[in-house]
Amino acid sequence: MTVAELQYALGMAGTVAFAATAVAAVAPKRIDLFGALVMGVITAIGGGTMRDLILDVPVFWSQDLNYIWVALAASLVAFIANKRMTGGEVYQAMLYLDAAGVALFAIQAAHKTMQLDFAQPLGPILLGIITAIGGGMLRDVLAGNQTLLMRKELYAVPVTVGCVAYVTLMAMFPTSGSISAGFCMLLIFCLRGAAIYWDLHVPSFLLTRPVSNK
């Protein structure tokens, strides 16, 4: 298997994880099948769609509809297996797969942005973050949930660290793209995985304090 084929397979696995965890996340809202499919697809492709619109390039799924079909299939399975998806080890495993997808999509987006020489050096970082969490934010807004950026959960922070590390490494070692990308994907996955395993949150001193009405 070539590197491109491996990345494609991982991308599809990440798409499955994004769609399935999206359906599990909105399950308490008691949505119907159509709503589940919409939420799953939006979460799976939303971030990448925003990235490509900003970059003014063809939207990635328009050139490969497998991303849509896979997201629909994963959403359907998650809807049918709702009770299994929302509890226990299965959901925990999907969170780790989601972490792998986040890591892959973030660095792929940063790499694509750098190749297009878009708004260096902040552009790759910002679009890496948008690609990784944009779909989840759209899902939360539509479902009326607290968005990823408003939670204490360590989700966007690992992505930001990984994207900053990638841009920095590429500036220092421009010929070591594959090694830098692999390292930064692993970094994001490990940070996010640690947050899942140990239930880590943003430190309280970094949070805003509620304003008293008195």
N, CA, C and O of each residue as an XYZ file, in Angstrom:
856
protein
N       0.841     -1.200      0.000
C       0.000      0.000      0.000
C       0.877      1.251      0.000
O       1.785      1.378      0.821
N       0.602      2.170     -0.923
C       1.369      3.407     -0.995
C       0.935      4.363      0.108
O      -0.079      4.153      0.774
N       1.732      5.426      0.285
C       1.401      6.432      1.298
C       0.064      7.093      0.975
O      -0.747      7.339      1.867
N      -0.162      7.381     -0.321
C      -1.411      8.020     -0.734
C      -2.606      7.118     -0.437
O      -3.644      7.588      0.029
N      -2.456      5.828     -0.707
C      -3.540      4.879     -0.439
C      -3.807      4.761      1.055
O      -4.957      4.666      1.482
N      -2.733      4.768      1.849
C      -2.891      4.702      3.303
C      -3.613      5.935      3.823
O      -4.501      5.828      4.669
N      -3.235      7.105      3.318
C      -3.882      8.347      3.738
C      -5.362      8.339      3.353
O      -6.213      8.800      4.113
N      -5.655      7.812      2.171
C      -7.039      7.756      1.711
C      -7.865      6.831      2.606
O      -8.992      7.154      2.982
N      -7.288      5.681      2.938
C      -7.981      4.726      3.817
C      -8.217      5.331      5.191
O      -9.293      5.175      5.768
N      -7.209      6.021      5.714
C      -7.358      6.675      7.019
C      -8.392      7.797      6.951
O      -9.144      8.025      7.898
N      -8.414      8.494      5.807
C      -9.405      9.552      5.621
C     -10.818      9.010      5.638
O     -11.716      9.624      6.214
N     -11.022      7.863      5.010
C     -12.337      7.231      5.016
C     -12.693      6.759      6.431
O     -13.839      6.886      6.862
N     -11.707      6.217      7.146
C     -11.952      5.793      8.532
C     -12.323      6.993      9.392
O     -13.209      6.902     10.243
N     -11.650      8.113      9.172
C     -11.981      9.335      9.904
C     -13.376      9.835      9.567
O     -14.092     10.330     10.436
N     -13.759      9.704      8.301
C     -15.103     10.094      7.873
C     -16.156      9.263      8.591
O     -17.176      9.787      9.040
N     -15.899      7.960      8.696
C     -16.801      7.061      9.421
C     -16.923      7.508     10.880
O     -18.025      7.590     11.423
N     -15.793      7.792     11.498
C     -15.799      8.185     12.908
C     -16.538      9.495     13.118
O     -17.324      9.613     14.058
N     -16.301     10.485     12.259
C     -16.969     11.778     12.394
C     -18.481     11.620     12.284
O     -19.235     12.170     13.087
N     -18.916     10.858     11.274
C     -20.350     10.687     11.053
C     -20.993      9.911     12.193
O     -22.048     10.300     12.693
N     -20.363      8.816     12.606
C     -20.940      7.961     13.647
C     -21.008      8.669     14.995
O     -22.024      8.594     15.686
N     -19.934      9.353     15.369
C     -19.941     10.058     16.651
C     -20.909     11.241     16.625
O     -21.447     11.629     17.662
N     -21.128     11.813     15.437
C     -22.104     12.899     15.318
C     -23.504     12.402     15.634
O     -24.249     13.045     16.373
N     -23.857     11.254     15.068
C     -25.182     10.681     15.333
C     -25.319     10.342     16.816
O     -26.367     10.579     17.416
N     -24.263      9.788     17.404
C     -24.302      9.455     18.827
C     -24.444     10.719     19.677
O     -25.125     10.709     20.703
N     -23.801     11.806     19.246
C     -23.834     13.049     20.018
C     -25.218     13.692     20.027
O     -25.609     14.316     21.014
N     -25.963     13.540     18.923
C     -27.285     14.173     18.852
C     -28.400     13.187     19.174
O     -29.575     13.550     19.116
N     -28.057     11.956     19.508
C     -29.071     10.938     19.828
C     -30.015     11.376     20.951
O     -31.212     11.100     20.869
N     -29.512     12.059     22.015
C     -30.436     12.490     23.083
C     -31.540     13.430     22.605
O     -32.556     13.588     23.281
N     -31.343     14.055     21.437
C     -32.362     14.950     20.879
C     -33.519     14.172     20.246
O     -34.522     14.761     19.843
N     -33.374     12.838     20.161
C     -34.394     11.967     19.584
C     -34.751     12.399     18.165
O     -35.924     12.588     17.842
N     -33.737     12.553     17.325
C     -33.960     12.954     15.943
C     -34.366     11.749     15.103
O     -34.141     10.605     15.497
N     -34.964     12.012     13.942
C     -35.376     10.929     13.054
C     -34.214     10.534     12.142
O     -33.126     11.103     12.223
N     -34.457      9.562     11.284
C     -33.398      9.045     10.414
C     -32.841     10.131      9.503
O     -31.626     10.244      9.338
N     -33.733     10.934      8.908
C     -33.256     11.988      8.013
C     -32.348     12.966      8.755
O     -31.300     13.362      8.246
N     -32.760     13.350      9.958
C     -31.936     14.259     10.754
C     -30.590     13.663     11.088
O     -29.577     14.362     11.075
N     -30.570     12.363     11.392
C     -29.310     11.694     11.712
C     -28.380     11.680     10.511
O     -27.180     11.915     10.648
N     -28.934     11.404      9.326
C     -28.110     11.379      8.118
C     -27.540     12.762      7.821
O     -26.370     12.890      7.460
N     -28.360     13.788      7.971
C     -27.902     15.158      7.715
C     -26.789     15.542      8.691
O     -25.761     16.086      8.286
N     -26.997     15.259      9.966
C     -26.002     15.598     10.977
C     -24.695     14.843     10.743
O     -23.610     15.410     10.877
N     -24.805     13.565     10.394
C     -23.609     12.777     10.152
C     -22.798     13.297      8.975
O     -21.575     13.417      9.059
N     -23.479     13.603      7.883
C     -22.784     14.088      6.684
C     -22.178     15.465      6.922
O     -21.035     15.719      6.542
N     -22.941     16.348      7.548
C     -22.442     17.702      7.817
C     -21.178     17.644      8.672
O     -20.210     18.359      8.412
N     -21.196     16.792      9.691
C     -20.026     16.675     10.563
C     -18.834     16.104      9.821
O     -17.701     16.537     10.029
N     -19.086     15.135      8.958
C     -17.996     14.458      8.251
C     -17.325     15.347      7.212
O     -16.106     15.293      7.049
N     -18.103     16.163      6.509
C     -17.531     16.933      5.392
C     -17.537     18.440      5.637
O     -16.984     19.192      4.835
N     -18.151     18.894      6.729
C     -18.316     20.325      6.935
C     -17.018     21.099      7.013
O     -16.875     22.144      6.378
N     -16.061     20.588      7.796
C     -14.796     21.299      7.957
C     -14.016     21.399      6.655
O     -13.511     22.468      6.312
N     -13.917     20.296      5.933
C     -13.199     20.297      4.656
C     -13.872     21.165      3.616
O     -13.206     21.771      2.777
N     -15.202     21.227      3.668
C     -15.940     22.071      2.730
C     -15.633     23.542      2.985
O     -15.383     24.300      2.048
N     -15.652     23.946      4.252
C     -15.318     25.337      4.592
C     -13.896     25.669      4.159
O     -13.638     26.752      3.632
N     -12.975     24.734      4.382
C     -11.579     24.957      3.979
C     -11.468     25.219      2.484
O     -10.818     26.177      2.067
N     -12.104     24.368      1.672
C     -11.975     24.505      0.223
C     -12.674     25.748     -0.297
O     -12.221     26.352     -1.269
N     -13.775     26.138      0.338
C     -14.439     27.377     -0.057
C     -13.553     28.587      0.229
O     -13.483     29.520     -0.571
N     -12.882     28.563      1.371
C     -11.963     29.654      1.709
C     -10.776     29.683      0.749
O     -10.332     30.752      0.332
N     -10.268     28.504      0.405
C      -9.129     28.421     -0.513
C      -9.536     28.671     -1.964
O      -8.679     28.838     -2.832
N     -10.843     28.695     -2.227
C     -11.372     28.901     -3.583
C     -10.880     27.814     -4.544
O     -10.422     28.100     -5.651
N     -10.988     26.573     -4.096
C     -10.644     25.414     -4.917
C     -11.853     24.487     -4.946
O     -12.748     24.627     -4.113
N     -11.900     23.530     -5.895
C     -13.037     22.590     -5.922
C     -13.188     21.866     -4.588
O     -12.208     21.378     -4.025
N     -14.409     21.798     -4.088
C     -14.668     21.127     -2.817
C     -14.320     19.647     -2.953
O     -14.708     18.997     -3.924
N     -13.587     19.121     -1.977
C     -12.981     17.803     -2.097
C     -13.976     16.703     -2.410
O     -13.677     15.815     -3.209
N     -15.161     16.740     -1.796
C     -16.101     15.634     -2.010
C     -16.781     15.707     -3.368
O     -17.361     14.719     -3.820
N     -16.723     16.853     -4.024
C     -17.308     16.956     -5.366
C     -16.500     16.154     -6.381
O     -17.007     15.798     -7.445
N     -15.249     15.874     -6.049
C     -14.387     15.097     -6.934
C     -14.285     13.641     -6.514
O     -13.702     12.824     -7.227
N     -14.848     13.315     -5.362
C     -14.854     11.939     -4.874
C     -16.068     11.759     -3.973
O     -16.006     12.017     -2.771
N     -17.178     11.311     -4.568
C     -18.416     11.188     -3.814
C     -18.392     10.050     -2.798
O     -19.344      9.881     -2.036
N     -17.315      9.272     -2.778
C     -17.206      8.219     -1.775
C     -17.264      8.786     -0.360
O     -17.737      8.124      0.564
N     -16.779     10.019     -0.196
C     -16.844     10.640      1.130
C     -18.296     10.793      1.579
O     -18.609     10.582      2.750
N     -19.180     11.159      0.655
C     -20.597     11.309      0.985
C     -21.232      9.955      1.272
O     -21.947      9.785      2.260
N     -20.958      8.992      0.388
C     -21.556      7.662      0.559
C     -21.109      7.009      1.869
O     -21.910      6.399      2.577
N     -19.837      7.146      2.173
C     -19.318      6.556      3.414
C     -19.936      7.236      4.632
O     -20.287      6.569      5.605
N     -20.069      8.560      4.579
C     -20.679      9.292      5.693
C     -22.145      8.894      5.871
O     -22.613      8.730      6.997
N     -22.861      8.740      4.771
C     -24.260      8.320      4.844
C     -24.379      6.917      5.435
O     -25.221      6.667      6.297
N     -23.524      6.002      4.960
C     -23.568      4.627      5.455
C     -23.247      4.569      6.945
O     -23.919      3.869      7.702
N     -22.221      5.305      7.364
C     -21.845      5.312      8.776
C     -22.944      5.913      9.640
O     -23.201      5.438     10.746
N     -23.590      6.956      9.134
C     -24.677      7.589      9.886
C     -25.863      6.634     10.024
O     -26.490      6.564     11.081
N     -26.164      5.904      8.953
C     -27.268      4.948      8.982
C     -27.002      3.839      9.997
O     -27.875      3.487     10.790
N     -25.791      3.296      9.962
C     -25.434      2.232     10.908
C     -25.499      2.752     12.341
O     -26.001      2.066     13.232
N     -24.994      3.954     12.560
C     -25.015      4.532     13.906
C     -26.444      4.768     14.379
O     -26.751      4.582     15.556
N     -27.314      5.177     13.464
C     -28.720      5.399     13.828
C     -29.393      4.085     14.226
O     -30.120      4.027     15.217
N     -29.145      3.035     13.446
C     -29.753      1.737     13.729
C     -29.205      1.150     15.023
O     -29.941      0.575     15.826
N     -27.890      1.308     15.207
C     -27.232      0.739     16.397
C     -27.059      1.782     17.482
O     -26.041      1.810     18.173
N     -28.061      2.643     17.630
C     -27.957      3.786     18.531
C     -27.575      3.393     19.958
O     -26.677      3.998     20.544
N     -28.243      2.389     20.520
C     -27.987      2.013     21.910
C     -26.567      1.496     22.098
O     -25.936      1.745     23.126
N     -26.072      0.778     21.102
C     -24.697      0.276     21.206
C     -23.686      1.404     21.010
O     -22.627      1.414     21.638
N     -24.019      2.348     20.138
C     -23.088      3.431     19.818
C     -22.924      4.420     20.970
O     -21.857      5.009     21.141
N     -23.978      4.600     21.753
C     -23.936      5.658     22.768
C     -23.468      5.169     24.128
O     -23.446      5.948     25.081
N     -23.103      3.932     24.241
C     -22.680      3.452     25.548
C     -21.510      2.508     25.481
O     -21.343      1.766     24.513
N     -20.696      2.542     26.526
C     -19.659      1.535     26.704
C     -18.475      1.644     25.774
O     -18.098      2.727     25.327
N     -17.896      0.478     25.495
C     -16.617      0.405     24.807
C     -16.703      0.818     23.341
O     -15.729      1.331     22.790
N     -17.850      0.604     22.701
C     -17.979      0.949     21.282
C     -17.829      2.449     21.086
O     -17.080      2.890     20.214
N     -18.538      3.237     21.892
C     -18.447      4.683     21.772
C     -17.040      5.169     22.109
O     -16.533      6.094     21.474
N     -16.416      4.555     23.094
C     -15.050      4.915     23.467
C     -14.096      4.660     22.303
O     -13.216      5.473     22.022
N     -14.277      3.530     21.633
C     -13.437      3.216     20.477
C     -13.652      4.220     19.352
O     -12.703      4.601     18.667
N     -14.904      4.652     19.159
C     -15.192      5.636     18.121
C     -14.544      6.973     18.443
O     -14.151      7.699     17.530
N     -14.426      7.312     19.720
C     -13.759      8.560     20.090
C     -12.285      8.533     19.699
O     -11.740      9.541     19.248
N     -11.644      7.382     19.871
C     -10.240      7.263     19.480
C     -10.098      7.311     17.959
O      -9.153      7.900     17.436
N     -11.042      6.688     17.256
C     -11.015      6.749     15.796
C     -11.267      8.177     15.332
O     -10.671      8.634     14.356
N     -12.143      8.875     16.028
C     -12.394     10.284     15.751
C     -11.113     11.103     15.953
O     -10.820     12.011     15.176
N     -10.357     10.773     16.999
C      -9.095     11.472     17.264
C      -8.109     11.263     16.120
O      -7.389     12.183     15.732
N      -8.085     10.046     15.585
C      -7.204      9.765     14.441
C      -7.647     10.565     13.222
O      -6.814     11.094     12.486
N      -8.964     10.655     13.008
C      -9.477     11.437     11.894
C      -9.166     12.915     12.030
O      -8.788     13.573     11.060
N      -9.326     13.429     13.236
C      -9.003     14.834     13.508
C      -7.540     15.123     13.193
O      -7.220     16.130     12.561
N      -6.659     14.237     13.636
C      -5.224     14.421     13.406
C      -4.904     14.414     11.917
O      -4.155     15.262     11.430
N      -5.480     13.446     11.195
C      -5.214     13.330      9.761
C      -5.740     14.533      9.003
O      -5.011     15.129      8.210
N      -7.008     14.904      9.236
C      -7.619     15.987      8.477
C      -6.960     17.330      8.770
O      -6.830     18.165      7.875
N      -6.544     17.542     10.017
C      -5.912     18.811     10.371
C      -4.599     18.997      9.626
O      -4.356     20.060      9.053
N      -3.750     17.974      9.629
C      -2.444     18.103      8.984
C      -2.577     18.083      7.459
O      -1.835     18.779      6.766
N      -3.510     17.296      6.936
C      -3.754     17.325      5.499
C      -4.181     18.720      5.056
O      -3.730     19.213      4.022
N      -5.048     19.350      5.836
C      -5.508     20.691      5.501
C      -4.371     21.700      5.574
O      -4.242     22.560      4.703
N      -3.542     21.597      6.616
C      -2.399     22.503      6.736
C      -1.449     22.325      5.557
O      -0.934     23.300      5.011
N      -1.221     21.072      5.170
C      -0.333     20.784      4.035
C      -0.904     21.349      2.732
O      -0.183     21.960      1.944
N      -2.193     21.142      2.518
C      -2.841     21.645      1.294
C      -2.772     23.163      1.229
O      -2.536     23.734      0.164
N      -2.978     23.810      2.361
C      -2.932     25.267      2.414
C      -1.528     25.786      2.136
O      -1.355     26.801      1.460
N      -0.527     25.084      2.661
C       0.858     25.490      2.412
C       1.225     25.303      0.946
O       1.933     26.131      0.372
N       0.753     24.233      0.343
C       1.029     24.000     -1.076
C       0.458     25.115     -1.950
O       1.047     25.478     -2.968
N      -0.681     25.649     -1.550
C      -1.311     26.735     -2.299
C      -0.766     28.101     -1.899
O      -1.177     29.127     -2.442
N       0.173     28.105     -0.936
C       0.812     29.336     -0.465
C      -0.235     30.359     -0.025
O      -0.179     31.530     -0.398
N      -1.192     29.887      0.777
C      -2.304     30.728      1.209
C      -2.037     31.280      2.604
O      -1.914     30.529      3.571
N      -1.949     32.596      2.690
C      -1.875     33.323      3.971
C      -0.843     32.733      4.925
O      -1.144     32.457      6.086
N       0.374     32.544      4.425
C       1.439     31.997      5.267
C       1.853     33.017      6.333
O       1.847     34.214      6.046
N       2.208     32.596      7.542
C       2.195     31.217      8.050
C       0.925     30.859      8.828
O       0.764     29.712      9.245
N       0.017     31.832      9.029
C      -1.150     31.564      9.866
C      -2.244     30.787      9.137
O      -3.012     30.054      9.760
N      -2.312     30.951      7.813
C      -3.345     30.290      7.031
C      -3.396     28.776      7.236
O      -4.467     28.235      7.510
N      -2.259     28.078      7.110
C      -2.285     26.629      7.318
C      -2.756     26.225      8.715
O      -3.442     25.215      8.875
N      -2.388     27.012      9.717
C      -2.806     26.697     11.092
C      -4.311     26.876     11.240
O      -4.999     25.993     11.752
N      -4.818     28.016     10.790
C      -6.240     28.302     10.939
C      -7.105     27.324     10.145
O      -8.125     26.847     10.643
N      -6.700     27.028      8.913
C      -7.505     26.123      8.097
C      -7.366     24.673      8.557
O      -8.277     23.869      8.364
N      -6.236     24.343      9.162
C      -6.112     23.021      9.771
C      -7.102     22.852     10.905
O      -7.738     21.807     11.040
N      -7.228     23.893     11.723
C      -8.179     23.856     12.842
C      -9.609     23.825     12.332
O     -10.427     23.042     12.815
N      -9.914     24.674     11.355
C     -11.271     24.734     10.803
C     -11.677     23.386     10.209
O     -12.803     22.929     10.402
N     -10.749     22.754      9.486
C     -11.057     21.467      8.871
C     -11.341     20.401      9.915
O     -12.247     19.584      9.749
N     -10.567     20.411     10.984
C     -10.692     19.377     12.010
C     -11.945     19.531     12.867
O     -12.574     18.535     13.223
N     -12.315     20.763     13.201
C     -13.426     20.952     14.144
C     -14.637     21.639     13.532
O     -15.678     21.751     14.179
N     -14.513     22.102     12.288
C     -15.613     22.851     11.674
C     -16.899     22.064     11.559
O     -17.976     22.590     11.838
N     -16.801     20.793     11.147
C     -17.987     19.964     11.011
C     -18.678     19.741     12.338
O     -19.906     19.779     12.421
N     -17.885     19.508     13.387
C     -18.454     19.316     14.714
C     -19.140     20.565     15.238
O     -20.158     20.488     15.926
N     -18.570     21.721     14.905
C     -19.195     22.977     15.338
C     -20.524     23.203     14.628
O     -21.496     23.640     15.245
N     -20.565     22.905     13.324
C     -21.827     23.027     12.583
C     -22.883     22.102     13.180
O     -24.039     22.490     13.350
N     -22.471     20.878     13.495
C     -23.389     19.914     14.117
C     -23.960     20.462     15.421
O     -25.167     20.393     15.651
N     -23.100     21.000     16.268
C     -23.547     21.494     17.569
C     -24.472     22.692     17.438
O     -25.440     22.821     18.187
N     -24.174     23.570     16.483
C     -25.037     24.737     16.268
C     -26.423     24.288     15.816
O     -27.433     24.766     16.332
N     -26.472     23.371     14.855
C     -27.751     22.891     14.339
C     -28.534     22.109     15.384
O     -29.765     22.147     15.407
N     -27.807     21.394     16.255
C     -28.467     20.584     17.285
C     -28.790     21.382     18.540
O     -29.453     20.877     19.446
N     -28.325     22.628     18.597
C     -28.582     23.453     19.774
C     -27.744     23.048     20.970
O     -28.136     23.274     22.114
N     -26.574     22.440     20.704
C     -25.673     22.038     21.786
C     -24.566     23.065     21.972
O     -24.345     23.918     21.112
N     -23.886     22.977     23.084
C     -22.707     23.822     23.320
C     -21.623     23.412     22.336
O     -21.319     22.226     22.209
N     -21.040     24.376     21.643
C     -20.064     24.051     20.604
C     -18.736     23.597     21.211
O     -18.465     23.801     22.394
N     -17.914     22.970     20.351
C     -16.626     22.444     20.792
C     -15.751     23.511     21.427
O     -15.046     23.239     22.399
N     -15.791     24.730     20.883
C     -14.939     25.793     21.401
C     -15.415     26.314     22.748
O     -14.660     26.981     23.457
N     -16.657     26.017     23.109
C     -17.210     26.507     24.368
C     -17.102     25.483     25.485
O     -17.516     25.751     26.613
N     -16.551     24.309     25.185
C     -16.443     23.269     26.206
C     -15.061     23.269     26.832
O     -14.100     23.772     26.251
N     -14.977     22.696     28.027
C     -13.690     22.543     28.696
C     -12.907     21.353     28.150
O     -11.740     21.158     28.490
N     -13.560     20.559     27.300
C     -12.937     19.374     26.733
C     -11.731     19.753     25.873
O     -11.783     20.721     25.113
N     -10.643     18.984     25.998
C      -9.453     19.229     25.186
C      -9.660     18.634     23.791
O      -9.364     17.464     23.548
N     -10.165     19.452     22.896
C     -10.424     19.004     21.525
C      -9.680     19.890     20.527
O      -8.878     19.405     19.729
N      -9.952     21.178     20.583
C      -9.304     22.093     19.646
C      -7.840     22.338     20.010
O      -7.020     22.597     19.129
N      -7.507     22.260     21.297
C      -6.124     22.538     21.726
C      -5.115     21.568     21.100
O      -4.102     22.026     20.572
N      -5.346     20.245     21.136
C      -4.394     19.341     20.482
C      -4.234     19.620     18.990
O      -3.133     19.517     18.449
N      -5.331     19.974     18.331
C      -5.269     20.299     16.902
C      -4.402     21.532     16.670
O      -3.577     21.559     15.758
N      -4.596     22.538     17.495
C      -3.818     23.771     17.363
C      -2.337     23.502     17.576
O      -1.501     23.979     16.809
N      -2.009     22.745     18.607
C      -0.610     22.407     18.892
C       0.011     21.664     17.706
O       1.132     21.966     17.296
N      -0.717     20.699     17.166
C      -0.196     19.924     16.050
C       0.015     20.751     14.800
O       1.024     20.590     14.114
N      -0.925     21.637     14.493
C      -0.803     22.480     13.299
C       0.338     23.483     13.432
O       1.074     23.725     12.475
N       0.479     24.058     14.609
C       1.593     24.981     14.846
C       2.923     24.246     14.711
O       3.872     24.762     14.120
N       2.980     23.040     15.262
C       4.204     22.237     15.166
C       4.522     21.913     13.721
O       5.687     21.946     13.323
N       3.503     21.599     12.923
C       3.733     21.242     11.518
C       4.271     22.425     10.727
O       5.239     22.287      9.980
N       3.648     23.585     10.887
C       4.115     24.775     10.175
C       5.539     25.129     10.596
O       6.358     25.519      9.765
N       5.828     24.992     11.880
C       7.172     25.296     12.382
C       8.207     24.321     11.821
O       9.278     24.738     11.381
N       7.893     23.034     11.836
C       8.823     22.025     11.325
C       9.051     22.193      9.821
O      10.170     22.018      9.340
N       8.009     22.527      9.090
C       8.165     22.718      7.642
C       9.007     23.945      7.322
O       9.711     23.978      6.313
N       8.929     24.960      8.192
C       9.771     26.144      7.999
C      11.230     25.822      8.287
O      12.125     26.357      7.633
N      11.474     24.951      9.261
C      12.836     24.591      9.648
C      13.424     23.496      8.750
O      14.608     23.518      8.412
N      12.561     22.533      8.371
C      13.023     21.396      7.563
C      12.078     21.209      6.371
O      11.268     20.282      6.375
N      12.166     22.066      5.358
C      11.200     22.040      4.257
C      11.216     20.768      3.415
O      10.253     20.497      2.698
N      12.280     19.992      3.486
C      12.360     18.773      2.666
C      11.899     17.522      3.416
O      11.921     16.423      2.862
N      11.491     17.684      4.646
C      11.094     16.513      5.447
C       9.594     16.512      5.694
O       9.139     16.307      6.820
N       8.827     16.744      4.630
C       7.381     16.886      4.766
C       6.689     15.663      5.338
O       5.847     15.786      6.228
N       7.038     14.471      4.832
C       6.361     13.253      5.276
C       6.640     12.962      6.749
O       5.744     12.575      7.498
N       7.897     13.154      7.151
C       8.263     12.901      8.543
C       7.575     13.908      9.460
O       7.050     13.539     10.511
N       7.579     15.173      9.063
C       6.933     16.207      9.878
C       5.439     15.963      9.996
O       4.859     16.108     11.072
N       4.811     15.586      8.865
C       3.380     15.334      8.877
C       3.044     14.148      9.785
O       2.115     14.215     10.590
N       3.804     13.074      9.646
C       3.569     11.894     10.474
C       3.737     12.192     11.959
O       2.942     11.755     12.790
N       4.794     12.947     12.275
C       5.040     13.295     13.675
C       3.903     14.136     14.240
O       3.453     13.895     15.360
N       3.436     15.118     13.476
C       2.402     16.023     13.974
C       1.040     15.338     14.072
O       0.254     15.639     14.970
N       0.761     14.418     13.149
C      -0.471     13.624     13.270
C      -0.436     12.794     14.543
O      -1.422     12.711     15.275
N       0.710     12.183     14.795
C       0.862     11.372     16.005
C       0.750     12.239     17.251
O       0.175     11.821     18.256
N       1.297     13.441     17.183
C       1.232     14.364     18.318
C      -0.216     14.715     18.643
O      -0.627     14.660     19.802
N      -0.989     15.075     17.619
C      -2.397     15.413     17.845
C      -3.156     14.217     18.411
O      -3.925     14.348     19.363
N      -2.927     13.045     17.807
C      -3.627     11.844     18.260
C      -3.291     11.520     19.715
O      -4.179     11.181     20.498
N      -2.017     11.623     20.076
C      -1.612     11.308     21.453
C      -2.207     12.295     22.452
O      -2.668     11.893     23.520
N      -2.202     13.569     22.118
C      -2.766     14.572     23.015
C      -4.267     14.381     23.175
O      -4.797     14.440     24.284
N      -4.942     14.151     22.061
C      -6.391     13.939     22.118
C      -6.709     12.610     22.806
O      -7.652     12.521     23.592
N      -5.918     11.581     22.504
C      -6.119     10.279     23.145
C      -5.930     10.351     24.643
O      -6.680      9.730     25.396
N      -4.928     11.107     25.086
C      -4.702     11.280     26.519
C      -5.879     11.996     27.168
O      -6.275     11.667     28.286
N      -6.441     12.986     26.457
C      -7.597     13.707     26.988
C      -8.800     12.788     27.134
O      -9.570     12.910     28.087
N      -8.963     11.860     26.182
C     -10.078     10.909     26.252
C      -9.851      9.919     27.391
O     -10.747      9.662     28.195
N      -8.654      9.375     27.444
C      -8.360      8.309     28.419
C      -8.422      8.813     29.854
O      -8.998      8.161     30.726
N      -7.827      9.974     30.093
C      -7.771     10.502     31.465
C      -8.822     11.579     31.723
O      -8.824     12.197     32.788
N      -9.712     11.808     30.764
C     -10.767     12.812     30.915
C     -10.177     14.175     31.277
O     -10.602     14.820     32.235
N      -9.194     14.591     30.491
C      -8.509     15.850     30.748
C      -9.339     17.023     30.222
O     -10.045     16.899     29.221
N      -9.243     18.145     30.904
C      -9.962     19.350     30.504
C      -9.025     20.554     30.534
O      -7.924     20.493     31.081
N      -9.484     21.641     29.938
C      -8.719     22.881     29.978
C      -8.597     23.328     31.436
O      -9.598     23.326     32.153
N      -7.392     23.715     31.902
C      -7.225     24.148     33.305
C      -8.175     25.279     33.656
O      -8.455     26.152     32.835
N      -8.658     25.252     34.868
C      -9.659     26.230     35.289
C      -9.151     27.672     35.238
O      -9.931     28.599     35.024
N      -7.827     27.860     35.436
C      -7.312     29.238     35.441
C      -7.319     29.857     34.047
O      -7.131     31.065     33.900
N      -7.537     29.022     33.012
C      -7.611     29.539     31.646
C      -9.053     29.821     31.216
O      -9.292     30.275     30.097
N     -10.001     29.555     32.097
C     -11.410     29.770     31.787
C     -11.873     31.120     32.317
O     -11.372     31.614     33.327
N     -12.838     31.703     31.617
C     -13.405     32.960     32.102
C     -14.264     32.687     33.330
O     -14.852     31.615     33.476
N     -14.321     33.678     34.205
C     -15.119     33.528     35.428
C     -16.528     34.092     35.193
O     -16.684     35.116     34.528
N     -17.537     33.430     35.734
C     -18.906     33.959     35.571
C     -19.040     35.320     36.237
O     -18.477     35.569     37.303
N     -19.794     36.189     35.591
C     -19.999     37.530     36.119
C     -21.161     37.514     37.100
O     -22.244     37.023     36.783
N     -20.933     38.048     38.285
C     -21.980     38.085     39.308
C     -23.007     39.161     38.964
O     -22.660     40.235     38.473
N     -24.269     38.856     39.229
C     -25.345     39.832     38.985
C     -25.535     40.786     40.143
O     -26.344     41.712     40.070
N     -24.788     40.561     41.218
C     -24.949     41.414     42.388
C     -24.316     42.777     42.163
O     -24.357     43.630     43.049
